[in-house]
Amino acid sequence: MTQIRLTTPLSDEDVEKLRIGQRVSLNGTIYTGRDAAHKRLVELIQQGKELPFNPDGQVIYYVGPSPAKPGAVIGSAGPTTSYRMDSYAPELYKLGLKASIGKGRRSEGVINALKQNKGVYFAAVGGAAALISRSIKSCKVIAYPDLGAEAIHELVVEDFPVIVVNDTLGGDLYDEGIKIYAAK
Amino acid sequence: MVATIQQGGGTKIKTVNTTAITEAVARMSQEANFYLGQDVLEGFQKALDQEISITGKEILQQLIENAGIARDELVPMCQDTGYAVIFVELGQDVRIEGGDFYEAIHEGVRRGYTEGYLRKSIVSHPLERKNTGDNTPAVIHTKIVPGETLRITIAPKGGGAENMSAIKMLKPADGVEGVRKFIVDTVKTAGPNPCPPIVVGVGIGGTFEKCAQLSKEALLREFGVKSKYPDIAKLEDELLEEINKLGIGPQGLGGRTTALAVHIEIYAAHIASLPVAVNINCHAARHKETVL
């Protein structure tokens, strides 16, 4: 299947042309964040304070990697389930976040935020964590080291494989998949 | 570390030192996360042959490749190296010496997760949520059995699939159809979230907590081994077929491989109750066992 190659930061035009089911190969810098980091980010937004990174044009990967073995860039690093970030994600899309990467369904609130702010949601293959790590070329903690695996890491990725699950038009690949493959 | 002595009365008592327990748990914590069971790998292969979705096939291939990388490089197959759930079958003729039995298990988890570069995923207080830093404590289930062996099984359990599990106290009048509907609905609601293809562990009967525990024990069963009760074995087959018709597929992106196996454990129930628990496991169906 053909792949669309994208390099971060992403523009509105980059994401507007994406449609559910398309394979995307991501390149450049992305940021990690899961439950605890999102809670802190949204608290900062509510207090009108500066975030550890500017989300405008950026991509957040919902992951808590396992520790790197000596000599390795990162441990295993597959996606975590995204719905736990649903209450926080719209705030970040409002600030210009262009994409999040995770696994599993998003809420209506997130799907609307994608439409309103020109954003997308990508899935990576959950549990293919050792394989996915091969596309991560560098990793450093930029905020909240006290959170351990949940700290915000800045990753540089090359040909990081994702699939478009929710696009800027409100499409949902999970719904489409079931429509095609459910047996009567 | 393990010795057998004959007592005056003729009963053989085996002595197991806690050091041996700690070492076994530390080793198994790592092995369970690095080596996916042969039965699961064969399950992937079988699913790959039968899957009709191209994306589904690609995902199954990636999971096989991923298991190979984990095995060869001794890295965890999934970054979520789980809550360390430990099942102990303690022979009644075994004597533990050398310290606190449960602490020996926690120490094994602490050591295994640290030395194996496994993720520390446990917070000490569910509301304060501060990470314990060493993946302890473990959740330990102990059963006393006849004999002189100590069997320890570790089943690291990922949070994503655990979160999609459910329990319901049905009415006896709901019967097998009520049970079937609750199981299928739970899988349907979980959809793509628990990393399908999943393993569905089911408990039917017992009390509220017994039922939940049965559903977890069901996940330890090797693929291909059916319930010893013919009606339940038949229900397992029917449910697997029904679940795989849902169309959820690998990673929920559509396909015919939603579950690799359905395992059901049952227990006697109260005249008023029909409890059903569904414990969902992701495709990383990890467990390791040692007999001391």
Chai-1 contact restraints between the chains, C-beta under 6 A:
chainA,res_idxA,chainB,res_idxB,connection_type,confidence,min_distance_angstrom,max_distance_angstrom,comment,restraint_id
A,P65,B,Q79,contact,1.0,0.0,6.0,A-B,restraint_1
A,S66,B,P76,contact,1.0,0.0,6.0,A-B,restraint_2
A,S66,B,Q79,contact,1.0,0.0,6.0,A-B,restraint_3
A,S66,B,L118,contact,1.0,0.0,6.0,A-B,restraint_4
A,S66,B,R119,contact,1.0,0.0,6.0,A-B,restraint_5
A,P67,B,Y117,contact,1.0,0.0,6.0,A-B,restraint_6
A,K69,B,Y117,contact,1.0,0.0,6.0,A-B,restraint_7
A,G75,B,Y117,contact,1.0,0.0,6.0,A-B,restraint_8
A,S76,B,V75,contact,1.0,0.0,6.0,A-B,restraint_9
A,S76,B,P76,contact,1.0,0.0,6.0,A-B,restraint_10
A,S76,B,Q79,contact,1.0,0.0,6.0,A-B,restraint_11
A,A77,B,Q79,contact,1.0,0.0,6.0,A-B,restraint_12
A,G78,B,C78,contact,1.0,0.0,6.0,A-B,restraint_13
A,G78,B,Q79,contact,1.0,0.0,6.0,A-B,restraint_14
A,T81,B,G160,contact,1.0,0.0,6.0,A-B,restraint_15
A,T81,B,N193,contact,1.0,0.0,6.0,A-B,restraint_16
A,G104,B,P192,contact,1.0,0.0,6.0,A-B,restraint_17
A,G104,B,N193,contact,1.0,0.0,6.0,A-B,restraint_18
A,R105,B,G191,contact,1.0,0.0,6.0,A-B,restraint_19
A,V125,B,I59,contact,1.0,0.0,6.0,A-B,restraint_20
A,V125,B,Q62,contact,1.0,0.0,6.0,A-B,restraint_21
A,V125,B,Q251,contact,1.0,0.0,6.0,A-B,restraint_22
A,G126,B,C195,contact,1.0,0.0,6.0,A-B,restraint_23
A,G127,B,C78,contact,1.0,0.0,6.0,A-B,restraint_24
A,G127,B,C195,contact,1.0,0.0,6.0,A-B,restraint_25
A,G127,B,C282,contact,1.0,0.0,6.0,A-B,restraint_26
A,G127,B,H283,contact,1.0,0.0,6.0,A-B,restraint_27
A,G127,B,A284,contact,1.0,0.0,6.0,A-B,restraint_28
A,A128,B,Q62,contact,1.0,0.0,6.0,A-B,restraint_29
A,A128,B,N66,contact,1.0,0.0,6.0,A-B,restraint_30
A,A129,B,C78,contact,1.0,0.0,6.0,A-B,restraint_31
A,A129,B,Q79,contact,1.0,0.0,6.0,A-B,restraint_32
A,A130,B,N66,contact,1.0,0.0,6.0,A-B,restraint_33
A,A130,B,I69,contact,1.0,0.0,6.0,A-B,restraint_34
A,A130,B,A70,contact,1.0,0.0,6.0,A-B,restraint_35
A,A130,B,V75,contact,1.0,0.0,6.0,A-B,restraint_36
A,A130,B,M77,contact,1.0,0.0,6.0,A-B,restraint_37
A,L131,B,Q62,contact,1.0,0.0,6.0,A-B,restraint_38
A,L131,B,E65,contact,1.0,0.0,6.0,A-B,restraint_39
A,L131,B,N66,contact,1.0,0.0,6.0,A-B,restraint_40
A,L131,B,I69,contact,1.0,0.0,6.0,A-B,restraint_41
A,G148,B,N131,contact,1.0,0.0,6.0,A-B,restraint_42
A,A149,B,R119,contact,1.0,0.0,6.0,A-B,restraint_43
A,Y174,B,P192,contact,1.0,0.0,6.0,A-B,restraint_44
A,Y174,B,G252,contact,1.0,0.0,6.0,A-B,restraint_45
A,G177,B,G249,contact,1.0,0.0,6.0,A-B,restraint_46
A,G177,B,L253,contact,1.0,0.0,6.0,A-B,restraint_47
A,G177,B,G254,contact,1.0,0.0,6.0,A-B,restraint_48
A,I178,B,G247,contact,1.0,0.0,6.0,A-B,restraint_49
A,I180,B,G254,contact,1.0,0.0,6.0,A-B,restraint_50
A,Y181,B,G247,contact,1.0,0.0,6.0,A-B,restraint_51
A,Y181,B,G249,contact,1.0,0.0,6.0,A-B,restraint_52
A,Y181,B,G254,contact,1.0,0.0,6.0,A-B,restraint_53
A,Y181,B,G255,contact,1.0,0.0,6.0,A-B,restraint_54
A,A182,B,G247,contact,1.0,0.0,6.0,A-B,restraint_55
A,A183,B,K245,contact,1.0,0.0,6.0,A-B,restraint_56
